[in-house]
Structures are given as C-alpha cells and as structure tokens.
Amino acid sequence: MRIGRHIKQGRRGLCLAVLACGIGAPGLAAAQSDTNLMIGVTNLTPHLDPMGIMANVNWRVSQNHLETLIRYDYRTGELKPGLATSWKRVSPTVLEMSLREGVACHNGEPFNAEDVEIMFGPERFQGEDAPGYLEARGQLGIIKSVEALTPHTVRFETSGPDPLFELRLANYMSEVPCADAYRAVGDWDKWGQAVVGTGPYKLAEARPGELQRFERFDGYWGAKAPVASFTLKVVPETGARIAGLLAGEYQIITEISPDQFETILNNPKTEVVGGAIQNIRSLIYDTRHPMLSDPRIRRALSLAIDRKLIVDSIFHGKTSISNGFQMKAFGAMYIEDFEPTTYDPDRARQLMKEAGYNGEEIPYWYLTDYYTGEVTIAQVLQQMWKDVGFNVTLQLKESWAQVGAEKDNGIRGITNTSNNAVYPDPIGQLYRNYGPDGHFVVKKYWSNAAFKDAGEGLLSLDHATRREAHRKMLEIWKQDPPGTHLYNLPMFYGKAASVDWSPTSTPFMDFRAKSLGVSLN
C-alpha cells in the first residue's frame, strides 16, 4: 500500500494506516493531464486570504494557490525552500531570507521582497487596524517588523526570541499573496474572492456559497500542476455527494462518516481515504454567559461527556481521544503523564450542586455537519448533559456568519470549534488559540492571567522550561476550562479509484505535483 491512509472493508478487507509525522503524498511523477477535478464539499471558505479567516475550509485550498516562504513537508516534518531559497538567524530576534528569483504572480507581476514586506506589514497584517491582524495575530503576532533589504532579500525581526519562528513562516497563515494585486483590489472583502498568489494553481472563478475553481498556472516557477483545474462545489447533503461520486460527477467528496463507508466501498471504482488529523475537535464555553461564568459549571459540562461513547458509536472507533489539549505529534513537548478531564457524571452533579445550578437554560449553537457528524453529536451531547441535570437547548445556525454575529452583545453559550496544530508544538495549537493573542481571548470568550504567564515560558529556548510551561497550561485549561476536548478530528474522503491522492495530516488538500495523479484509463 502506498504512503497514505486507505480504508477498505467488506469484500476488500480492512486496512487503516496512519503515519505519526503526517500523511503525505503518493510520491508521483510530475505528469500533467487535462483532467478537471471536481470535488463535492459541504462548505467553502468565505475569504480566500488565510488572514481573512482561520478555518479548515480555507486551509483546505491555501497552498495550492498561495505559497509560504519556507515549505513544510507534511510527510517528514522537514523545512524546505519555498519562495525563499535560504534563511539564517542573524541574532536571536532577526531572521534574514534570500528569495527565489524568477517567481511570477498569477497576474504576471514579478514576486520580490517588497511583496513580503507589504503583505506582512501594516497594510495587511501588522497593527490592530490591519484587516488580517485579528485572525493572524495568534500565530504571527511575534513579528515586530519586516524589511526588504534588496529585491530578493528580506529581514524579519521578532519582539523576542522565538524557537519556532521558521515553523511559523512555513505553515498556514504565513502564505504570501502578491502586493500589487492586493493594492489594486483595495477592498478586503472583495480581495477575499480575488486573491492572487504565486502557487501552481490560480483562482479562476469564485461564486460565494456555490463553487471555487482553480486553474493550472502555466507561469509557475516549479513543477507544474498535475491537473488542468480543480473545482470545489458546495453539495450540503451527504447523500447527494455520495451519489455524485458513484455517478462520476465528483472525483473526491469530503466529510464522510464511517456509517457511509460501505456504500462507497461496495463500488469497485470508488474508495475511502482519510483519518484523524492534527486537530482536536472541541467545544467553546463563552464565560460571559451568566450560566458559564462559574468554572465549576464548565468543568461539570466537560465531566458529563462520554467521549469514548462518541468515538465508538459515531466514528466506529476510527479516531481517538486526545490526552487533554495536546497531540502526540508534539514529540518531546508531549506531556504523556498528564491526566485529562474524563467522563465522571457523579462529579459533574456534585459540581453543579456546589455552584447552585437550578436548571437554567444554556444554549448550544451548531451547524449542519460543518464537522463530520456535527448534528448527531450535538444531540448526543444534549442527552449526556440532560442525564446529569443540565438544561442545554440546541440552536441550529445556517452559517458561521450567524454563529459569529454580534447578537446579545456578542455573548453566546456553547459553540463548536476545532483547533488545528498549525505546526506540531503547543505554540501552534494551545497557545495560538488561548494565549493573549488567541482568537477566543481576543473575542473575550475567556481569559486567565495565570495561563498567559505560563504561556510565556513556551517562548523560552530552554526545553525543560518549555515543557513545564506546557504542563501548567494544560492544568489551568482543566481547572478553568474555556472549553473541552472531544476527540481527534477525523477527515474522511470518498474518491474515485482513478485518482491517486492521499490526504495530509491537516485540512490541506494538496493537489500539487507529486501529490496527485489521475489515471486516464
């Protein structure tokens, strides 16, 4: 079996392979075809600039049309040249990079150091008034300045020593669009539907809520895209996506749950691929809500959840439960002996009594299967909470825009989220989301001074100091929870057997050379 995750059951047996360092490309030759790949999805990103929204549906397409200065190899975890050919630390807070020459933007403009300076500068990112600041600050807030030294040399300065700065620049949110095109559009929302980059595919068409089409960019500096185009088409109903796959209308479909595998696998021309990615599916508690201000209530909500039942019944055991808010992919930073919140309904009832809970309503906002099985899981969670005495009401929303709408002073109750390890370290997941620049802290869902202080230890260059900081943060998360972990988020895809493609260990669907092949037979 080639590198990747392939699930085959029924007449073809059962096989699930997961590589700890990430699931990578099949290692294909850089052959090109005239194929137009059609992909059935549940949702599209509303903004194609990574700084427009931190969402799985944006990361899904990101590095197909935009590129990072340093490239992260999802198979090996190595850092490789991207738009930059080399880089060096001039000091603990200064990194200089040599940029690749001869790189063209999708609009024909040359890409150079000025693009980097502008795209990481005040016009797009730096400063609270920059349109990308809110979404990117959790990952890139440590950047103090960016300066183009020559047309192909750029200098980054950080506000303090950062052991992982190269990793930050190699991953999602650090893709570099083209500055001339950005300035020409002049409107952040319009730019989100007209993003111009340097990747092997260029944006050809965007119809919000309907489809996004990307075409091969013939002026690409590297190995050309293996297919002529790929299109993401919104097909909300799971049955319709599966029917389209079986009929050959779609070559790949997303968000498939294990109870739907058999229909796909019984067709000799279709397969299922995927598995758990480096992402923790979570709930968020808005601590401004009067029923969620007391940490005992939030701890009780977390203790009432039987995570194993969810994994076994809804995902048929094809994912796992994280050890608290951390991932084994963190390697030496993983705290193996940490004791996470587990299922303890008796303790939940005790905490509810101590907090004086008397059946007050707590709303739970969710969407129609943005996450695989989201509706079913919402119903299961409601019953688990009811069993210990909570009165949680389900409120179905039509879109993330509704979930994020500033209603009732922006205060919500319980909402869904997932937290990607943008790179394999606590800074790329726990601190990025819940540190001082984290999305949920900035949005005022939760804050904790001790958590903030502990998090500063993650920026140390000393490994022991970083591990101890991580342990403290996990414990604070447990005692004063801004939310709770549910399970390691799986992403399962149905695909045509003629498409030689494997998912990465992230939401990114990599359709670049050596990552995708299509049989013409």
C-alpha positions as CSV (number, residue, x, y, z in Angstrom):
1,M,0.0,0.0,0.0
2,R,1.4,3.4,-0.9
3,I,2.1,6.1,1.7
4,G,-1.2,7.4,3.0
5,R,-4.4,6.4,4.7
6,H,-6.6,4.0,2.8
7,I,-9.7,2.3,4.3
8,K,-11.0,-0.8,2.7
9,Q,-13.6,-3.0,4.2
10,G,-16.3,-5.6,3.2
11,R,-15.1,-7.7,0.3
12,R,-11.8,-6.0,0.2
13,G,-10.8,-6.5,3.9
14,L,-10.0,-3.7,6.4
15,C,-6.9,-1.5,6.4
16,L,-6.1,1.8,8.1
17,A,-2.6,3.2,8.1
18,V,-1.6,6.4,9.9
19,L,1.9,7.9,9.8
20,A,2.7,9.7,13.0
21,C,4.6,12.5,11.3
22,G,1.7,13.3,8.9
23,I,0.1,11.7,5.9
24,G,1.8,12.5,2.7
25,A,1.8,12.4,-1.0
26,P,1.9,9.2,-3.0
27,G,5.3,10.2,-4.5
28,L,4.1,10.5,-8.1
29,A,5.9,11.7,-11.1
30,A,5.1,15.3,-12.1
31,A,2.9,14.2,-15.0
32,Q,0.3,16.6,-16.3
33,S,-3.2,15.8,-17.6
34,D,-6.1,17.8,-19.0
35,T,-8.3,16.5,-16.2
36,N,-10.7,18.9,-14.5
37,L,-11.1,17.6,-11.0
38,M,-14.5,18.0,-9.3
39,I,-14.7,18.0,-5.5
40,G,-18.0,17.9,-3.6
41,V,-17.7,19.8,-0.3
42,T,-20.1,20.9,2.4
43,N,-18.8,24.5,2.7
44,L,-16.5,27.0,1.1
45,T,-14.2,29.5,2.7
46,P,-15.8,32.9,2.6
47,H,-12.4,34.5,2.3
48,L,-9.5,33.0,0.3
49,D,-6.8,35.0,2.1
50,P,-5.6,32.9,5.0
51,M,-5.7,36.1,7.2
52,G,-9.4,36.5,6.2
53,I,-10.5,33.6,8.3
54,M,-8.8,30.8,10.3
55,A,-10.9,27.9,9.2
56,N,-10.5,24.3,7.9
57,V,-12.2,25.2,4.7
58,N,-9.7,27.9,4.0
59,W,-6.7,25.8,4.8
60,R,-8.2,23.2,2.5
61,V,-7.1,25.1,-0.6
62,S,-4.4,27.5,0.8
63,Q,-1.1,26.3,-0.5
64,N,-2.4,25.3,-3.9
65,H,-2.7,28.9,-4.9
66,L,-0.6,30.7,-2.3
67,E,2.8,29.8,-1.1
68,T,4.9,30.2,2.1
69,L,8.5,31.4,2.2
70,I,9.6,28.1,3.7
71,R,7.8,24.9,2.7
72,Y,6.7,22.4,5.3
73,D,6.9,18.7,4.2
74,Y,3.8,17.0,5.5
75,R,5.3,13.6,5.1
76,T,8.6,14.2,7.0
77,G,8.1,17.4,9.0
78,E,11.1,18.9,7.3
79,L,11.5,22.5,6.4
80,K,12.4,23.1,2.8
81,P,12.9,26.0,0.4
82,G,9.7,27.6,-0.8
83,L,9.6,31.2,-2.0
84,A,12.8,31.6,0.0
85,T,15.8,29.6,-1.1
86,S,17.7,30.0,2.2
87,W,17.4,31.7,5.6
88,K,19.6,32.3,8.6
89,R,19.4,33.7,12.1
90,V,21.4,36.9,12.3
91,S,20.5,37.2,16.0
92,P,18.0,35.6,18.4
93,T,15.4,38.0,17.1
94,V,16.4,38.6,13.5
95,L,15.9,36.2,10.6
96,E,17.2,37.0,7.1
97,M,15.9,35.2,4.0
98,S,17.1,35.0,0.3
99,L,14.1,34.9,-2.0
100,R,13.8,32.8,-5.1
101,E,14.4,34.8,-8.3
102,G,12.2,34.5,-11.4
103,V,8.9,33.9,-9.5
104,A,5.8,35.3,-11.2
105,C,2.5,36.2,-9.7
106,H,-0.7,35.0,-11.3
107,N,-1.3,38.4,-12.7
108,G,2.1,38.4,-14.4
109,E,3.8,40.8,-11.9
110,P,7.2,39.7,-10.6
111,F,7.3,38.5,-6.9
112,N,10.0,40.0,-4.8
113,A,11.0,41.2,-1.3
114,E,8.6,44.2,-1.5
115,D,5.6,41.7,-1.7
116,V,6.8,40.1,1.6
117,E,7.3,43.5,3.3
118,I,3.9,44.7,2.3
119,M,2.0,41.5,3.0
120,F,3.4,41.1,6.5
121,G,3.3,44.9,7.1
122,P,0.7,47.4,8.3
123,E,-1.4,47.3,5.1
124,R,-2.4,43.6,5.6
125,F,-1.2,42.4,8.9
126,Q,0.8,44.5,11.4
127,G,-1.2,46.6,13.8
128,E,-4.7,46.4,15.2
129,D,-6.2,48.4,12.2
130,A,-4.8,45.9,9.6
131,P,-7.5,43.7,8.2
132,G,-5.6,40.5,8.7
133,Y,-4.5,41.2,12.3
134,L,-7.3,39.6,14.2
135,E,-7.0,36.2,12.5
136,A,-3.2,36.1,12.2
137,R,-2.0,37.6,15.5
138,G,-2.2,34.3,17.4
139,Q,0.4,32.8,15.1
140,L,2.3,35.8,13.8
141,G,1.9,38.4,16.5
142,I,5.5,38.0,17.5
143,I,6.6,39.8,14.3
144,K,7.9,43.2,15.1
145,S,9.0,44.4,11.6
146,V,9.6,43.2,8.1
147,E,12.0,44.9,5.8
148,A,13.0,44.4,2.1
149,L,16.8,44.8,2.1
150,T,17.2,44.1,-1.6
151,P,14.8,43.0,-4.3
152,H,15.4,39.4,-3.2
153,T,16.5,39.7,0.5
154,V,14.1,40.3,3.4
155,R,14.6,40.7,7.1
156,F,12.2,39.7,9.8
157,E,12.6,41.0,13.4
158,T,10.6,39.5,16.2
159,S,9.7,41.1,19.5
160,G,11.6,38.4,21.4
161,P,13.5,35.1,20.9
162,D,11.2,32.6,19.2
163,P,12.4,28.9,19.0
164,L,9.8,28.2,16.3
165,F,9.8,31.2,14.0
166,E,10.8,29.3,10.9
167,L,8.0,26.8,11.6
168,R,5.5,29.8,11.8
169,L,6.7,31.0,8.4
170,A,6.3,27.5,6.9
171,N,2.7,26.9,7.8
172,Y,-0.9,28.0,7.4
173,M,-1.4,31.8,7.8
174,S,2.1,32.6,6.5
175,E,1.2,32.2,2.8
176,V,2.3,35.4,0.9
177,P,-0.1,36.9,-1.6
178,C,1.1,39.4,-4.2
179,A,1.1,43.0,-3.1
180,D,0.3,44.8,-6.4
181,A,-2.8,42.7,-6.8
182,Y,-3.8,43.3,-3.2
183,R,-3.5,47.1,-3.6
184,A,-5.3,47.1,-6.9
185,V,-8.4,45.5,-5.4
186,G,-8.4,47.9,-2.5
187,D,-11.2,46.2,-0.6
188,W,-10.7,43.4,2.0
189,D,-13.9,41.5,1.3
190,K,-13.6,41.8,-2.5
191,W,-9.9,40.7,-2.2
192,G,-11.2,37.5,-0.4
193,Q,-12.8,36.4,-3.7
194,A,-10.0,37.6,-5.9
195,V,-6.8,36.6,-4.2
196,V,-3.6,36.5,-6.3
197,G,-0.6,34.4,-5.4
198,T,2.3,32.5,-6.9
199,G,1.2,28.9,-6.5
200,P,0.8,26.2,-9.1
201,Y,-2.9,27.0,-9.4
202,K,-4.6,30.4,-9.8
203,L,-8.1,31.4,-8.8
204,A,-10.3,31.3,-11.9
205,E,-13.8,31.7,-10.5
206,A,-15.4,32.3,-7.1
207,R,-19.2,32.1,-6.5
208,P,-19.7,32.5,-2.8
209,G,-21.7,29.7,-1.4
210,E,-21.6,27.8,-4.7
211,L,-18.1,27.0,-6.1
212,Q,-14.5,27.9,-6.3
213,R,-12.4,26.9,-9.4
214,F,-8.7,26.9,-9.6
215,E,-6.8,26.5,-12.9
216,R,-3.2,25.4,-13.6
217,F,-0.8,28.4,-13.6
218,D,1.5,27.9,-16.6
219,G,3.9,30.5,-15.4
220,Y,4.6,28.7,-12.1
221,W,8.3,28.6,-11.2
222,G,8.3,25.0,-10.0
223,A,6.8,21.7,-11.2
224,K,3.5,22.4,-13.0
225,A,0.2,21.4,-11.5
226,P,-0.8,17.8,-12.5
227,V,-4.4,18.6,-13.5
228,A,-5.8,21.4,-15.6
229,S,-8.1,22.6,-12.8
230,F,-9.9,21.6,-9.7
231,T,-13.3,22.9,-8.6
232,L,-14.8,22.9,-5.1
233,K,-18.6,22.7,-5.4
234,V,-21.0,23.0,-2.5
235,V,-23.2,19.9,-2.0
236,P,-24.6,20.2,1.5
237,E,-26.4,16.8,1.6
238,T,-24.2,13.8,2.2
239,G,-26.4,11.5,0.2
240,A,-26.1,13.8,-2.8
241,R,-22.3,13.9,-2.5
242,I,-22.1,10.2,-2.4
243,A,-24.5,9.8,-5.3
244,G,-22.4,12.2,-7.3
245,L,-19.2,10.3,-6.5
246,L,-20.7,7.0,-7.6
247,A,-22.0,8.5,-10.8
248,G,-18.6,10.0,-11.7
249,E,-19.8,13.6,-11.3
250,Y,-17.2,14.2,-8.5
251,Q,-13.8,12.6,-8.2
252,I,-13.5,13.5,-4.5
253,I,-16.0,14.2,-1.8
254,T,-15.4,15.5,1.7
255,E,-16.9,14.9,5.2
256,I,-17.8,11.2,5.0
257,S,-18.7,9.4,8.2
258,P,-17.9,5.7,8.9
259,D,-21.6,4.6,8.6
260,Q,-21.4,5.7,5.0
261,F,-18.3,3.9,4.0
262,E,-20.0,0.7,2.9
263,T,-21.9,2.4,0.1
264,I,-18.7,3.8,-1.3
265,L,-16.6,0.7,-0.8
266,N,-19.1,-1.6,-2.4
267,N,-18.4,0.2,-5.7
268,P,-15.2,-1.1,-7.2
269,K,-14.5,2.3,-8.8
270,T,-14.6,4.3,-5.5
271,E,-12.5,4.3,-2.3
272,V,-12.4,5.9,1.1
273,V,-9.3,7.6,2.4
274,G,-8.5,9.7,5.5
275,G,-8.4,9.5,9.2
276,A,-7.6,11.6,12.3
277,I,-5.7,14.8,11.5
278,Q,-3.6,17.0,13.8
279,N,-6.7,18.8,15.1
280,I,-8.7,18.5,18.3
281,R,-12.4,18.7,17.9
282,S,-13.6,20.9,20.8
283,L,-16.4,22.9,22.4
284,I,-16.1,26.5,23.5
285,Y,-17.8,27.9,26.6
286,D,-18.5,31.7,26.5
287,T,-17.6,32.7,30.0
288,R,-19.6,35.9,29.7
289,H,-22.8,33.9,29.7
290,P,-24.3,34.0,33.2
291,M,-24.5,30.2,33.4
292,L,-20.9,29.7,32.2
293,S,-19.1,32.3,34.3
294,D,-18.5,29.8,37.2
295,P,-15.7,27.4,36.3
296,R,-17.4,24.6,38.2
297,I,-20.3,24.7,35.7
298,R,-17.9,24.5,32.8
299,R,-16.0,21.6,34.5
300,A,-19.3,19.8,35.1
301,L,-20.2,20.2,31.4
302,S,-16.9,18.6,30.5
303,L,-17.1,15.8,33.0
304,A,-20.6,14.8,31.8
305,I,-19.3,13.9,28.3
306,D,-18.6,10.3,27.5
307,R,-16.0,10.8,24.8
308,K,-15.4,7.1,24.2
309,L,-19.1,6.5,23.5
310,I,-19.0,9.3,20.9
311,V,-15.8,7.8,19.2
312,D,-17.2,4.2,19.3
313,S,-20.7,4.9,18.2
314,I,-20.4,7.8,15.7
315,F,-16.9,7.2,14.4
316,H,-16.8,3.4,14.8
317,G,-13.5,3.7,16.7
318,K,-11.8,5.2,13.7
319,T,-10.4,8.1,15.6
320,S,-9.0,8.6,19.2
321,I,-9.4,10.8,22.2
322,S,-6.6,13.3,22.9
323,N,-4.8,13.3,26.2
324,G,-6.1,16.8,27.1
325,F,-5.5,19.7,24.8
326,Q,-2.3,18.3,23.2
327,M,-1.2,15.9,20.5
328,K,1.4,13.1,20.3
329,A,2.8,14.9,17.2
330,F,4.4,17.4,19.7
331,G,7.1,14.8,20.3
332,A,9.3,15.8,23.2
333,M,6.8,18.5,24.2
334,Y,4.0,16.0,24.7
335,I,3.1,15.5,28.4
336,E,2.4,11.8,28.4
337,D,1.5,11.5,32.1
338,F,-1.0,14.4,32.1
339,E,-4.4,13.4,33.4
340,P,-7.1,15.0,31.3
341,T,-10.8,15.6,32.0
342,T,-12.6,12.2,31.7
343,Y,-16.2,11.0,32.0
344,D,-17.4,11.4,35.6
345,P,-21.1,12.1,35.8
346,D,-21.2,11.9,39.6
347,R,-18.5,14.5,40.0
348,A,-20.4,16.6,37.4
349,R,-23.5,16.5,39.6
350,Q,-21.5,17.4,42.7
351,L,-20.0,20.5,41.0
352,M,-23.4,21.6,39.7
353,K,-24.8,21.4,43.3
354,E,-21.8,23.3,44.7
355,A,-22.3,26.0,42.0
356,G,-26.0,26.3,42.8
357,Y,-27.2,25.3,39.3
358,N,-31.1,25.1,39.2
359,G,-31.9,24.1,35.6
360,E,-31.2,27.4,33.9
361,E,-31.1,27.3,30.1
362,I,-27.7,27.1,28.4
363,P,-27.8,27.5,24.6
364,Y,-25.6,25.3,22.3
365,W,-25.0,26.8,18.8
366,Y,-24.1,24.4,16.0
367,L,-24.2,23.9,12.2
368,T,-25.4,21.3,9.8
369,D,-22.4,19.0,9.7
370,Y,-19.7,21.5,9.0
371,Y,-17.8,18.9,11.1
372,T,-18.5,15.3,10.3
373,G,-21.4,14.1,12.4
374,E,-21.9,17.5,14.0
375,V,-25.7,17.3,14.2
376,T,-25.7,13.8,15.7
377,I,-23.0,14.8,18.2
378,A,-25.0,17.9,19.3
379,Q,-28.0,15.7,20.0
380,V,-25.8,13.1,21.9
381,L,-24.2,15.8,24.0
382,Q,-27.5,17.4,24.8
383,Q,-28.7,14.0,26.2
384,M,-25.5,13.4,28.2
385,W,-25.9,16.8,29.8
386,K,-29.6,16.2,30.4
387,D,-28.6,12.9,32.2
388,V,-26.7,14.9,34.9
389,G,-29.3,17.7,35.1
390,F,-28.2,20.3,32.6
391,N,-30.8,22.2,30.6
392,V,-29.0,22.7,27.3
393,T,-31.0,23.8,24.3
394,L,-29.9,23.2,20.7
395,Q,-29.8,26.2,18.4
396,L,-29.1,25.3,14.7
397,K,-27.4,28.1,12.7
398,E,-27.2,28.3,9.0
399,S,-23.6,29.6,8.7
400,W,-20.6,30.6,10.7
401,A,-21.6,34.2,9.9
402,Q,-24.7,33.6,12.1
403,V,-22.6,32.0,14.8
404,G,-20.2,34.9,14.8
405,A,-22.9,37.6,14.6
406,E,-22.7,40.2,17.3
407,K,-26.0,39.4,18.9
408,D,-26.9,39.9,22.6
409,N,-23.7,41.9,23.0
410,G,-21.8,39.0,21.3
411,I,-22.4,36.6,24.1
412,R,-23.1,33.0,23.2
413,G,-23.3,29.8,25.3
414,I,-21.7,26.7,24.0
415,T,-20.3,26.6,20.4
416,N,-18.4,24.1,18.3
417,T,-14.8,24.6,17.1
418,S,-11.8,22.6,16.2
419,N,-8.2,23.5,17.0
420,N,-5.6,22.6,14.5
421,A,-2.0,22.1,15.5
422,V,-0.8,24.5,12.7
423,Y,2.6,23.1,13.5
424,P,3.5,20.3,15.9
425,D,4.1,22.3,19.1
426,P,1.9,23.7,21.8
427,I,2.5,27.2,20.4
428,G,0.9,26.1,17.2
429,Q,-2.3,24.9,18.9
430,L,-3.0,25.6,22.6
431,Y,-1.1,28.9,22.9
432,R,-2.2,30.1,19.4
433,N,-5.8,29.8,20.3
434,Y,-5.9,30.7,24.0
435,G,-2.8,32.8,24.6
436,P,-3.1,36.6,24.8
437,D,-3.4,36.9,21.0
438,G,-5.6,33.9,20.6
439,H,-8.9,34.2,18.8
440,F,-11.1,33.2,21.8
441,V,-9.3,35.5,24.1
442,V,-9.4,38.5,21.7
443,K,-13.1,37.7,21.2
444,K,-13.5,37.8,25.0
445,Y,-14.8,34.3,25.4
446,W,-12.3,33.6,28.1
447,S,-9.1,34.8,29.7
448,N,-6.8,33.7,32.5
449,A,-3.8,35.6,33.8
450,A,-2.0,32.6,35.1
451,F,-2.4,30.8,31.7
452,K,-1.0,33.9,30.0
453,D,2.0,34.0,32.4
454,A,2.7,30.3,32.0
455,G,2.5,30.6,28.2
456,E,5.4,33.0,28.1
457,G,7.6,30.0,29.1
458,L,6.8,28.4,25.7
459,L,8.9,31.1,24.1
460,S,12.0,30.1,26.1
461,L,14.9,28.5,24.2
462,D,15.3,26.0,27.1
463,H,13.4,22.7,26.5
464,A,12.8,22.0,30.2
465,T,11.3,25.4,30.7
466,R,9.0,24.9,27.7
467,R,7.8,21.5,29.0
468,E,7.0,22.9,32.4
469,A,5.1,25.8,30.9
470,H,3.1,23.4,28.8
471,R,2.2,21.3,31.8
472,K,1.0,24.3,33.7
473,M,-1.1,25.5,30.8
474,L,-2.8,22.1,30.5
475,E,-3.7,22.1,34.1
476,I,-5.1,25.6,34.1
477,W,-7.2,24.6,31.0
478,K,-8.5,21.7,33.0
479,Q,-9.4,23.7,36.2
480,D,-10.7,26.9,34.5
481,P,-11.8,25.5,31.1
482,P,-12.6,27.8,28.2
483,G,-14.0,24.7,26.5
484,T,-13.3,21.0,26.4
485,H,-11.7,18.5,24.1
486,L,-13.9,15.9,22.4
487,Y,-11.8,13.7,20.1
488,N,-9.1,13.9,17.5
489,L,-10.9,15.3,14.4
490,P,-11.1,12.8,11.6
491,M,-11.5,13.9,8.0
492,F,-12.7,11.1,5.7
493,Y,-13.0,11.5,1.9
494,G,-14.6,9.4,-0.8
495,K,-12.7,9.3,-4.0
496,A,-12.5,7.7,-7.4
497,A,-10.0,4.9,-7.6
498,S,-8.6,6.5,-10.7
499,V,-7.4,9.5,-8.6
500,D,-4.1,8.8,-6.9
501,W,-4.2,11.1,-3.9
502,S,-3.9,10.9,-0.2
503,P,-4.8,13.4,2.5
504,T,-2.3,15.3,4.6
505,S,-2.3,15.3,8.4
506,T,-4.0,18.7,8.2
507,P,-7.2,20.1,6.4
508,F,-5.0,21.0,3.4
509,M,-6.0,19.1,0.3
510,D,-2.7,19.0,-1.6
511,F,-3.1,18.9,-5.3
512,R,0.4,20.0,-6.2
513,A,2.9,18.0,-8.3
514,K,3.9,14.7,-6.7
515,S,0.8,14.8,-4.5
516,L,-1.9,14.0,-7.1
517,G,-2.2,11.7,-10.1
518,V,-5.2,10.9,-12.3
519,S,-5.4,7.7,-14.4
520,L,-6.6,8.4,-18.0
521,N,-7.8,4.8,-18.4
